Amino acid sequence: MSVHRLNWVTGIGISSSSSNLERNQITAEGIQFLANALETNKTLTSLNLGGNELGNNGIEILATALQYNNTLSTLYLGRNSVGIDGAQHLANLLNHNTKLVKLDLQSNEISDDGIQYLADALQNNITLKTLNLARNNIGDKGTYNLANALEHNNTLTHLHLALNLIADEGAQALATLLETNRILTVIDLAFNQISIHGIKQLASASQKHSTMTTLDLRYNQTDANNRAILNDTANVLML
């Protein structure tokens, strides 16, 4: 989408409550028009910018504009090459914004290093309820740091970590979190590298978690016999 067309679309789109600008080849240059409008916008509650070309610079522009926005509650930024630096800018957003409830960051190469920035911000954030970090090259280190941070978070209910590189150490960190956290209701760990040992730890922890409704462990390292055993021990598991 050209800069001039984006300027025109922005003027129309953000007068409604929802705007879908997915897969429009929007770059850092183009996002500046949208950012300027969002600083004072009072109507837009949901914004989809998935599959564009924002990169770190575009994310910085957008995150800065949204720090004090009091309207937007849902933000989709999947497939935008956010990376580590972009994750730091989004962490700054989470440290200041008090309206955002759902943040989708799937497929952004955030990695363990980028997760550290987001984890630190989640210790202070008091509004975010859903965080999608699927397909971001997150391993055990990033999961451990995220789990530790969520011990101090009282609002996040849905955590999506599918299609990452999480193995048993990361599973253990999340199992430890579930022993004390009573806020999380959904954790998606499908398509990771967790063995039956890690899955048993999560299953045991989920049994003690009174508010957990879904623990998705499909397509990890389990076989039919293990799935049958685990399905008898935890009714929240998806295997």
Secondary structure, DSSP 8 states (H G I E B T S, - for coil): --HHHHHHHHHHHTTSSEEE-TTS---HHHHHHHHHHHTT-SS--EEE-TTS--HHHHHHHHHHHHTT-SS--EEE--SS--HHHHHHHHHHHHHH-SS--EEE--SS--HHHHHHHHHHHHTT-SS--EEE--SS---HHHHHHHHHHHTT-SS--EEE--SS---HHHHHHHHHHHHH--S--EEE--SS---HHHHHHHHHHHHT-TT--EEE-TTSS--HHHHHHHHTT-TTEE-
